[in-house]
């Protein structure tokens, strides 16, 4: 499966402007249990830098832009999120980092579960160990 899994959202538009609707198990490939947004990120800051054991997420830059780096433990790839029409699916066991936030960036994230610190893998070495044990149990 591709490291960068983008989702192009249908945009409803009329003379008043534009609208995107996000729905569980439709254009978002899981039951949405939590929504959070990251904003007012200071210059040069890198966020994320973790993977999740089970939680899946979709991130959408609803304003401004940032660069999302994805890493499955074997290869890395990045993509600039700069459109409210574009989401990126962050699967479980995908190390992800957010770089190059614009000052006006608002990054909306939909998650498949509530916030549990125990679901985080915050050490890159632990992540690699888990990926290897997942591939070669
Ligand atoms: P953190 O995971 O460090 O953010 P990022 O991965 O974007 O760099 O989270 C920052 C703080 O917010 C940390 O104290 C945990 C808290 N937090 C919640 O309470 N609920 C949440 O849903 C999230 C994502 C974070």
Backbone and ligand atoms as CSV (ligand in chain L), in Angstrom:
chain,resi,resn,atom,element,x,y,z
A,1,UNK,N,N,0.844,-1.199,0.000
A,1,UNK,CA,C,0.000,0.000,0.000
A,1,UNK,C,C,0.881,1.251,0.000
A,2,UNK,N,N,0.403,2.263,-0.691
A,2,UNK,CA,C,1.196,3.487,-0.815
A,2,UNK,C,C,1.375,4.176,0.544
A,3,UNK,N,N,2.541,4.750,0.704
A,3,UNK,CA,C,2.859,5.441,1.958
A,3,UNK,C,C,2.012,6.700,2.128
A,4,UNK,N,N,1.815,7.385,1.014
A,4,UNK,CA,C,1.000,8.611,1.028
A,4,UNK,C,C,-0.376,8.253,0.476
A,5,UNK,N,N,-1.344,8.210,1.361
A,5,UNK,CA,C,-2.705,7.870,0.929
A,5,UNK,C,C,-3.582,9.118,1.034
A,6,UNK,N,N,-3.741,9.761,-0.103
A,6,UNK,CA,C,-4.512,11.013,-0.124
A,6,UNK,C,C,-5.978,10.727,-0.383
A,7,UNK,N,N,-6.807,11.562,0.183
A,7,UNK,CA,C,-8.252,11.462,-0.047
A,7,UNK,C,C,-8.708,12.802,-0.626
A,8,UNK,N,N,-9.282,12.765,-1.797
A,8,UNK,CA,C,-9.837,13.990,-2.403
A,8,UNK,C,C,-11.301,14.091,-2.006
A,9,UNK,N,N,-11.630,15.126,-1.288
A,9,UNK,CA,C,-13.005,15.276,-0.820
A,9,UNK,C,C,-13.858,15.934,-1.900
A,10,UNK,N,N,-15.096,15.473,-1.993
A,10,UNK,CA,C,-16.074,16.147,-2.868
A,10,UNK,C,C,-16.374,17.512,-2.283
A,11,UNK,N,N,-16.393,18.502,-3.137
A,11,UNK,CA,C,-16.699,19.853,-2.663
A,11,UNK,C,C,-18.091,20.228,-3.154
A,12,UNK,N,N,-18.927,20.602,-2.204
A,12,UNK,CA,C,-20.262,21.097,-2.571
A,12,UNK,C,C,-20.125,22.601,-2.744
A,13,UNK,N,N,-20.501,23.088,-3.861
A,13,UNK,CA,C,-20.340,24.526,-4.085
A,13,UNK,C,C,-21.556,25.127,-4.730
A,14,UNK,N,N,-21.810,26.347,-4.392
A,14,UNK,CA,C,-22.790,27.134,-5.129
A,14,UNK,C,C,-22.338,28.582,-5.052
A,15,UNK,N,N,-23.195,29.487,-5.418
A,15,UNK,CA,C,-22.782,30.891,-5.501
A,15,UNK,C,C,-22.388,31.467,-4.139
A,16,UNK,N,N,-22.755,30.748,-3.063
A,16,UNK,CA,C,-22.430,31.272,-1.730
A,16,UNK,C,C,-21.030,30.881,-1.283
A,17,UNK,N,N,-20.479,29.827,-1.910
A,17,UNK,CA,C,-19.146,29.381,-1.499
A,17,UNK,C,C,-19.079,27.869,-1.483
A,18,UNK,N,N,-18.136,27.329,-0.688
A,18,UNK,CA,C,-17.809,25.911,-0.763
A,18,UNK,C,C,-17.998,25.215,0.582
A,19,UNK,N,N,-18.204,23.913,0.530
A,19,UNK,CA,C,-18.422,23.120,1.743
A,19,UNK,C,C,-17.907,21.705,1.507
A,20,UNK,N,N,-17.227,21.154,2.504
A,20,UNK,CA,C,-16.813,19.749,2.460
A,20,UNK,C,C,-17.410,19.061,3.688
A,21,UNK,N,N,-18.008,17.903,3.479
A,21,UNK,CA,C,-18.560,17.115,4.592
A,21,UNK,C,C,-17.696,15.867,4.781
A,22,UNK,N,N,-17.363,15.577,6.034
A,22,UNK,CA,C,-16.550,14.399,6.347
A,22,UNK,C,C,-17.434,13.426,7.132
A,23,UNK,N,N,-17.487,12.194,6.676
A,23,UNK,CA,C,-18.390,11.217,7.292
A,23,UNK,C,C,-17.643,9.920,7.609
A,24,UNK,N,N,-17.966,9.373,8.788
A,24,UNK,CA,C,-17.410,8.080,9.197
A,24,UNK,C,C,-17.695,7.013,8.145
A,25,UNK,N,N,-16.679,6.199,7.877
A,25,UNK,CA,C,-16.821,5.038,6.989
A,25,UNK,C,C,-17.329,5.391,5.599
A,26,UNK,N,N,-17.142,6.635,5.237
A,26,UNK,CA,C,-17.505,7.040,3.884
A,26,UNK,C,C,-16.243,7.664,3.280
A,27,UNK,N,N,-16.101,8.985,3.326
A,27,UNK,CA,C,-14.836,9.565,2.840
A,27,UNK,C,C,-13.758,9.562,3.934
A,28,UNK,N,N,-14.138,9.187,5.141
A,28,UNK,CA,C,-13.162,8.946,6.222
A,28,UNK,C,C,-13.272,7.449,6.561
A,29,UNK,N,N,-12.169,6.691,6.399
A,29,UNK,CA,C,-12.285,5.227,6.418
A,29,UNK,C,C,-12.292,4.586,7.802
A,30,UNK,N,N,-12.999,5.191,8.751
A,30,UNK,CA,C,-13.160,4.598,10.090
A,30,UNK,C,C,-14.264,5.361,10.808
A,31,UNK,N,N,-14.667,4.843,11.971
A,31,UNK,CA,C,-15.614,5.552,12.840
A,31,UNK,C,C,-14.873,6.718,13.492
A,32,UNK,N,N,-15.357,7.919,13.302
A,32,UNK,CA,C,-14.675,9.084,13.890
A,32,UNK,C,C,-15.099,9.207,15.361
A,33,UNK,N,N,-14.102,9.148,16.259
A,33,UNK,CA,C,-14.426,9.285,17.678
A,33,UNK,C,C,-13.892,10.580,18.264
A,34,UNK,N,N,-12.974,11.215,17.555
A,34,UNK,CA,C,-12.324,12.411,18.117
A,34,UNK,C,C,-11.925,13.324,16.969
A,35,UNK,N,N,-12.058,14.610,17.216
A,35,UNK,CA,C,-11.630,15.632,16.252
A,35,UNK,C,C,-10.783,16.639,17.015
A,36,UNK,N,N,-9.616,16.979,16.481
A,36,UNK,CA,C,-8.832,18.049,17.089
A,36,UNK,C,C,-8.188,18.881,15.979
A,37,UNK,N,N,-7.749,20.061,16.329
A,37,UNK,CA,C,-7.077,20.877,15.321
A,37,UNK,C,C,-5.878,21.561,15.928
A,38,UNK,N,N,-4.871,21.695,15.089
A,38,UNK,CA,C,-3.582,22.261,15.477
A,38,UNK,C,C,-3.485,23.615,14.781
A,39,UNK,N,N,-3.223,24.658,15.527
A,39,UNK,CA,C,-3.168,25.997,14.920
A,39,UNK,C,C,-2.194,26.853,15.709
A,40,UNK,N,N,-1.875,28.017,15.154
A,40,UNK,CA,C,-0.942,28.955,15.792
A,40,UNK,C,C,0.410,28.298,16.046
A,41,UNK,N,N,0.836,27.425,15.134
A,41,UNK,CA,C,2.114,26.732,15.284
A,41,UNK,C,C,3.247,27.720,15.004
A,42,UNK,N,N,4.218,27.722,15.883
A,42,UNK,CA,C,5.323,28.693,15.775
A,42,UNK,C,C,6.292,28.281,14.663
A,43,UNK,N,N,6.968,29.279,14.104
A,43,UNK,CA,C,7.893,29.044,12.994
A,43,UNK,C,C,8.954,28.006,13.329
A,44,UNK,N,N,9.212,27.121,12.404
A,44,UNK,CA,C,10.283,26.140,12.564
A,44,UNK,C,C,9.925,24.935,13.417
A,45,UNK,N,N,8.724,24.948,13.985
A,45,UNK,CA,C,8.323,23.835,14.865
A,45,UNK,C,C,8.012,22.590,14.027
A,46,UNK,N,N,8.412,21.430,14.561
A,46,UNK,CA,C,8.033,20.143,13.966
A,46,UNK,C,C,7.099,19.458,14.959
A,47,UNK,N,N,5.930,19.047,14.500
A,47,UNK,CA,C,4.977,18.366,15.383
A,47,UNK,C,C,4.814,16.912,14.953
A,48,UNK,N,N,4.033,16.196,15.723
A,48,UNK,CA,C,3.845,14.776,15.438
A,48,UNK,C,C,5.045,14.013,15.958
A,49,UNK,N,N,5.822,13.416,15.067
A,49,UNK,CA,C,7.004,12.631,15.453
A,49,UNK,C,C,6.587,11.479,16.368
A,50,UNK,N,N,5.610,10.745,15.902
A,50,UNK,CA,C,5.180,9.542,16.609
A,50,UNK,C,C,4.389,8.663,15.640
A,51,UNK,N,N,4.100,7.465,16.083
A,51,UNK,CA,C,3.176,6.580,15.369
A,51,UNK,C,C,2.146,6.116,16.387
A,52,UNK,N,N,1.084,5.537,15.898
A,52,UNK,CA,C,0.069,4.999,16.803
A,52,UNK,C,C,0.015,3.482,16.689
A,53,UNK,N,N,-0.238,2.848,17.828
A,53,UNK,CA,C,-0.348,1.387,17.825
A,53,UNK,C,C,-1.621,0.948,17.099
A,54,UNK,N,N,-2.712,1.622,17.357
A,54,UNK,CA,C,-4.001,1.217,16.770
A,54,UNK,C,C,-4.763,2.358,16.106
A,55,UNK,N,N,-4.603,3.562,16.620
A,55,UNK,CA,C,-5.448,4.669,16.148
A,55,UNK,C,C,-5.121,5.043,14.707
A,56,UNK,N,N,-6.173,5.240,13.931
A,56,UNK,CA,C,-6.040,5.722,12.549
A,56,UNK,C,C,-6.527,7.165,12.519
A,57,UNK,N,N,-5.961,7.946,11.607
A,57,UNK,CA,C,-6.337,9.349,11.550
A,57,UNK,C,C,-6.424,9.822,10.097
A,58,UNK,N,N,-7.186,10.883,9.902
A,58,UNK,CA,C,-7.167,11.628,8.639
A,58,UNK,C,C,-6.870,13.074,9.002
A,59,UNK,N,N,-5.902,13.670,8.324
A,59,UNK,CA,C,-5.540,15.072,8.566
A,59,UNK,C,C,-5.869,15.889,7.323
A,60,UNK,N,N,-6.407,17.084,7.577
A,60,UNK,CA,C,-6.778,18.010,6.500
A,60,UNK,C,C,-6.289,19.395,6.883
A,61,UNK,N,N,-5.552,20.010,5.998
A,61,UNK,CA,C,-5.140,21.390,6.247
A,61,UNK,C,C,-6.282,22.289,5.765
A,62,UNK,N,N,-7.122,22.731,6.688
A,62,UNK,CA,C,-8.315,23.489,6.274
A,62,UNK,C,C,-7.978,24.950,5.991
A,63,UNK,N,N,-6.788,25.386,6.429
A,63,UNK,CA,C,-6.334,26.748,6.121
A,63,UNK,C,C,-4.814,26.753,6.130
A,64,UNK,N,N,-4.202,27.497,5.199
A,64,UNK,CA,C,-2.744,27.546,5.150
A,64,UNK,C,C,-2.181,26.241,4.623
A,65,UNK,N,N,-0.951,25.956,5.040
A,65,UNK,CA,C,-0.319,24.730,4.537
A,65,UNK,C,C,0.725,24.213,5.525
A,66,UNK,N,N,1.012,22.926,5.398
A,66,UNK,CA,C,2.138,22.314,6.125
A,66,UNK,C,C,2.593,21.110,5.312
A,67,UNK,N,N,3.734,20.574,5.694
A,67,UNK,CA,C,4.269,19.401,4.983
A,67,UNK,C,C,4.188,18.203,5.910
A,68,UNK,N,N,3.615,17.131,5.407
A,68,UNK,CA,C,3.459,15.909,6.196
A,68,UNK,C,C,4.467,14.889,5.716
A,69,UNK,N,N,5.312,14.436,6.628
A,69,UNK,CA,C,6.299,13.394,6.310
A,69,UNK,C,C,5.771,12.069,6.846
A,70,UNK,N,N,5.720,11.081,5.989
A,70,UNK,CA,C,5.231,9.756,6.375
A,70,UNK,C,C,6.387,8.761,6.274
A,71,UNK,N,N,6.379,7.804,7.203
A,71,UNK,CA,C,7.490,6.848,7.282
A,71,UNK,C,C,6.897,5.529,7.790
A,72,UNK,N,N,7.032,4.461,7.000
A,72,UNK,CA,C,6.491,3.170,7.445
A,72,UNK,C,C,7.583,2.270,8.016
A,73,UNK,N,N,8.758,2.863,8.264
A,73,UNK,CA,C,9.864,2.089,8.823
A,73,UNK,C,C,10.769,1.543,7.738
A,74,UNK,N,N,10.304,1.601,6.503
A,74,UNK,CA,C,11.097,1.115,5.369
A,74,UNK,C,C,11.429,2.290,4.456
A,75,UNK,N,N,10.421,3.065,4.135
A,75,UNK,CA,C,10.670,4.237,3.293
A,75,UNK,C,C,9.944,5.453,3.851
A,76,UNK,N,N,10.361,6.607,3.350
A,76,UNK,CA,C,9.790,7.883,3.779
A,76,UNK,C,C,9.306,8.622,2.544
A,77,UNK,N,N,8.249,9.419,2.723
A,77,UNK,CA,C,7.764,10.262,1.627
A,77,UNK,C,C,7.058,11.443,2.258
A,78,UNK,N,N,7.035,12.553,1.553
A,78,UNK,CA,C,6.322,13.694,2.115
A,78,UNK,C,C,5.408,14.328,1.083
A,79,UNK,N,N,4.466,15.089,1.613
A,79,UNK,CA,C,3.490,15.744,0.761
A,79,UNK,C,C,3.105,17.062,1.430
A,80,UNK,N,N,2.866,18.071,0.605
A,80,UNK,CA,C,2.395,19.349,1.152
A,80,UNK,C,C,0.869,19.314,1.170
A,81,UNK,N,N,0.325,19.558,2.349
A,81,UNK,CA,C,-1.135,19.673,2.493
A,81,UNK,C,C,-1.457,21.155,2.422
A,82,UNK,N,N,-2.172,21.546,1.408
A,82,UNK,CA,C,-2.408,22.983,1.199
A,82,UNK,C,C,-3.816,23.265,0.699
A,83,UNK,N,N,-4.708,22.304,0.950
A,83,UNK,CA,C,-6.062,22.476,0.435
A,83,UNK,C,C,-7.076,21.845,1.372
A,84,UNK,N,N,-8.190,22.537,1.639
A,84,UNK,CA,C,-9.255,21.925,2.443
A,84,UNK,C,C,-9.996,20.822,1.686
A,85,UNK,N,N,-9.598,20.610,0.429
A,85,UNK,CA,C,-10.235,19.558,-0.378
A,85,UNK,C,C,-9.449,18.249,-0.317
A,86,UNK,N,N,-8.321,18.271,0.418
A,86,UNK,CA,C,-7.398,17.134,0.390
A,86,UNK,C,C,-7.101,16.632,1.804
A,87,UNK,N,N,-7.314,15.331,2.014
A,87,UNK,CA,C,-6.966,14.726,3.297
A,87,UNK,C,C,-5.852,13.723,3.113
A,88,UNK,N,N,-5.165,13.412,4.203
A,88,UNK,CA,C,-4.192,12.320,4.161
A,88,UNK,C,C,-4.573,11.316,5.234
A,89,UNK,N,N,-4.581,10.051,4.848
A,89,UNK,CA,C,-4.899,8.980,5.780
A,89,UNK,C,C,-3.610,8.558,6.481
A,90,UNK,N,N,-3.649,8.574,7.794
A,90,UNK,CA,C,-2.493,8.143,8.597
A,90,UNK,C,C,-2.882,6.827,9.257
A,91,UNK,N,N,-2.368,5.748,8.709
A,91,UNK,CA,C,-2.723,4.422,9.216
A,91,UNK,C,C,-1.991,4.157,10.531
A,92,UNK,N,N,-2.405,3.127,11.231
A,92,UNK,CA,C,-1.664,2.690,12.417
A,92,UNK,C,C,-0.238,2.304,11.981
A,93,UNK,N,N,0.685,2.421,12.898
A,93,UNK,CA,C,2.091,2.078,12.630
A,93,UNK,C,C,2.683,2.862,11.461
A,94,UNK,N,N,2.264,4.110,11.311
A,94,UNK,CA,C,2.918,5.010,10.345
A,94,UNK,C,C,3.492,6.189,11.123
A,95,UNK,N,N,4.817,6.238,11.161
A,95,UNK,CA,C,5.476,7.387,11.782
A,95,UNK,C,C,5.140,8.628,10.960
A,96,UNK,N,N,4.738,9.704,11.619
A,96,UNK,CA,C,4.406,10.912,10.864
A,96,UNK,C,C,4.917,12.150,11.583
A,97,UNK,N,N,5.337,13.088,10.768
A,97,UNK,CA,C,5.868,14.367,11.276
A,97,UNK,C,C,5.258,15.481,10.439
A,98,UNK,N,N,4.955,16.587,11.106
A,98,UNK,CA,C,4.449,17.756,10.385
A,98,UNK,C,C,5.509,18.851,10.455
A,99,UNK,N,N,5.877,19.354,9.271
A,99,UNK,CA,C,6.925,20.369,9.135
A,99,UNK,C,C,6.365,21.581,8.383
A,100,UNK,N,N,7.149,22.656,8.406
A,100,UNK,CA,C,6.921,23.817,7.522
A,100,UNK,C,C,5.493,24.365,7.594
A,101,UNK,N,N,5.027,24.541,8.825
A,101,UNK,CA,C,3.690,25.114,8.999
A,101,UNK,C,C,3.687,26.575,8.552
A,102,UNK,N,N,2.701,26.962,7.768
A,102,UNK,CA,C,2.508,28.389,7.515
A,102,UNK,C,C,1.918,29.004,8.793
A,103,UNK,N,N,2.119,30.301,8.942
A,103,UNK,CA,C,1.631,30.980,10.155
A,103,UNK,C,C,0.136,30.804,10.341
A,104,UNK,N,N,-0.572,30.739,9.204
A,104,UNK,CA,C,-2.038,30.680,9.253
A,104,UNK,C,C,-2.567,29.250,9.183
A,105,UNK,N,N,-1.667,28.277,9.368
A,105,UNK,CA,C,-2.094,26.876,9.182
A,105,UNK,C,C,-3.072,26.419,10.273
A,106,UNK,N,N,-4.161,25.825,9.828
A,106,UNK,CA,C,-5.075,25.126,10.750
A,106,UNK,C,C,-5.178,23.694,10.236
A,107,UNK,N,N,-4.642,22.765,11.020
A,107,UNK,CA,C,-4.630,21.362,10.614
A,107,UNK,C,C,-5.693,20.623,11.425
A,108,UNK,N,N,-6.706,20.160,10.717
A,108,UNK,CA,C,-7.819,19.436,11.336
A,108,UNK,C,C,-7.503,17.949,11.291
A,109,UNK,N,N,-7.698,17.268,12.400
A,109,UNK,CA,C,-7.396,15.831,12.439
A,109,UNK,C,C,-8.600,15.066,12.991
A,110,UNK,N,N,-8.974,14.012,12.292
A,110,UNK,CA,C,-10.058,13.134,12.712
A,110,UNK,C,C,-9.415,11.827,13.146
A,111,UNK,N,N,-9.842,11.299,14.276
A,111,UNK,CA,C,-9.175,10.106,14.811
A,111,UNK,C,C,-10.193,9.009,15.100
A,112,UNK,N,N,-9.717,7.775,15.016
A,112,UNK,CA,C,-10.606,6.619,15.184
A,112,UNK,C,C,-10.832,6.259,16.644
A,113,UNK,N,N,-10.150,6.959,17.553
A,113,UNK,CA,C,-10.387,6.654,18.975
A,113,UNK,C,C,-10.092,7.889,19.823
A,114,UNK,N,N,-10.500,7.807,21.057
A,114,UNK,CA,C,-10.235,8.890,22.004
A,114,UNK,C,C,-8.735,8.994,22.251
A,115,UNK,N,N,-8.339,10.061,22.891
A,115,UNK,CA,C,-6.921,10.265,23.185
A,115,UNK,C,C,-6.477,9.288,24.272
A,116,UNK,N,N,-5.521,8.445,23.922
A,116,UNK,CA,C,-4.920,7.535,24.901
A,116,UNK,C,C,-3.414,7.649,24.725
A,117,UNK,N,N,-2.742,8.185,25.699
A,117,UNK,CA,C,-1.279,8.294,25.578
A,117,UNK,C,C,-0.654,6.913,25.353
A,118,UNK,N,N,-1.315,5.854,25.887
A,118,UNK,CA,C,-0.755,4.494,25.758
A,118,UNK,C,C,-0.760,4.000,24.305
A,119,UNK,N,N,-1.486,4.684,23.429
A,119,UNK,CA,C,-1.509,4.275,22.017
A,119,UNK,C,C,-0.351,4.877,21.215
A,120,UNK,N,N,0.397,5.801,21.862
A,120,UNK,CA,C,1.478,6.489,21.146
A,120,UNK,C,C,2.765,5.678,21.170
A,121,UNK,N,N,3.492,5.702,20.063
A,121,UNK,CA,C,4.875,5.221,20.021
A,121,UNK,C,C,5.697,6.473,19.742
A,122,UNK,N,N,6.384,6.970,20.740
A,122,UNK,CA,C,7.053,8.266,20.600
A,122,UNK,C,C,8.555,8.139,20.340
A,123,UNK,N,N,9.095,6.936,20.538
A,123,UNK,CA,C,10.524,6.723,20.299
A,123,UNK,C,C,10.694,6.013,18.956
A,124,UNK,N,N,11.518,6.597,18.087
A,124,UNK,CA,C,11.674,6.043,16.742
A,124,UNK,C,C,12.188,4.600,16.792
A,125,UNK,N,N,13.093,4.308,17.723
A,125,UNK,CA,C,13.629,2.934,17.839
A,125,UNK,C,C,12.518,1.942,18.188
A,126,UNK,N,N,11.616,2.353,19.077
A,126,UNK,CA,C,10.476,1.480,19.439
A,126,UNK,C,C,9.596,1.238,18.220
A,127,UNK,N,N,9.426,2.312,17.442
A,127,UNK,CA,C,8.604,2.202,16.231
A,127,UNK,C,C,9.196,1.147,15.291
A,128,UNK,N,N,10.514,1.242,15.056
A,128,UNK,CA,C,11.169,0.289,14.147
A,128,UNK,C,C,11.034,-1.142,14.686
A,129,UNK,N,N,11.187,-1.296,16.000
A,129,UNK,CA,C,11.046,-2.646,16.589
A,129,UNK,C,C,9.647,-3.191,16.357
A,130,UNK,N,N,8.649,-2.340,16.553
A,130,UNK,CA,C,7.259,-2.761,16.373
A,130,UNK,C,C,6.949,-3.104,14.926
A,131,UNK,N,N,7.472,-2.289,14.003
A,131,UNK,CA,C,7.248,-2.566,12.580
A,131,UNK,C,C,7.854,-3.921,12.241
A,132,UNK,N,N,9.071,-4.172,12.730
A,132,UNK,CA,C,9.730,-5.437,12.417
A,132,UNK,C,C,9.008,-6.612,13.027
A,133,UNK,N,N,8.486,-6.448,14.257
A,133,UNK,CA,C,7.775,-7.579,14.866
A,133,UNK,C,C,6.415,-7.778,14.206
A,134,UNK,N,N,5.887,-6.719,13.608
A,134,UNK,CA,C,4.612,-6.809,12.892
A,134,UNK,C,C,4.816,-7.556,11.564
A,135,UNK,N,N,5.936,-7.235,10.907
A,135,UNK,CA,C,6.224,-7.880,9.616
A,135,UNK,C,C,6.706,-9.322,9.817
A,136,UNK,N,N,7.532,-9.523,10.879
A,136,UNK,CA,C,8.067,-10.864,11.181
A,136,UNK,C,C,7.691,-11.214,12.614
A,137,UNK,N,N,6.440,-11.627,12.865
A,137,UNK,CA,C,6.037,-11.866,14.254
A,137,UNK,C,C,6.786,-13.041,14.883
L,1,LIG,P1,P,1.002,15.956,21.014
L,1,LIG,O1,O,0.621,14.536,20.823
L,1,LIG,O2,O,2.367,16.258,21.515
L,1,LIG,O3,O,0.767,16.765,19.656
L,1,LIG,P2,P,1.477,16.575,18.223
L,1,LIG,O4,O,1.537,15.116,17.973
L,1,LIG,O5,O,0.574,17.305,17.287
L,1,LIG,O6,O,2.811,17.203,18.231
L,1,LIG,O7,O,-0.091,16.625,21.960
L,1,LIG,C1,C,0.092,17.876,22.580
L,1,LIG,C2,C,-0.648,17.876,23.912
L,1,LIG,O8,O,-2.067,17.757,23.710
L,1,LIG,C3,C,-0.232,16.736,24.796
L,1,LIG,O9,O,-0.191,17.226,26.145
L,1,LIG,C4,C,-1.363,15.738,24.661
L,1,LIG,C5,C,-2.555,16.633,24.398
L,1,LIG,N1,N,-3.603,16.018,23.557
L,1,LIG,C6,C,-4.845,15.772,24.096
L,1,LIG,O10,O,-5.105,16.009,25.290
L,1,LIG,N2,N,-5.821,15.254,23.302
L,1,LIG,C7,C,-5.597,14.965,22.002
L,1,LIG,O11,O,-6.520,14.500,21.302
L,1,LIG,C8,C,-4.288,15.230,21.450
L,1,LIG,C9,C,-3.993,14.928,20.011
L,1,LIG,C10,C,-3.321,15.754,22.255
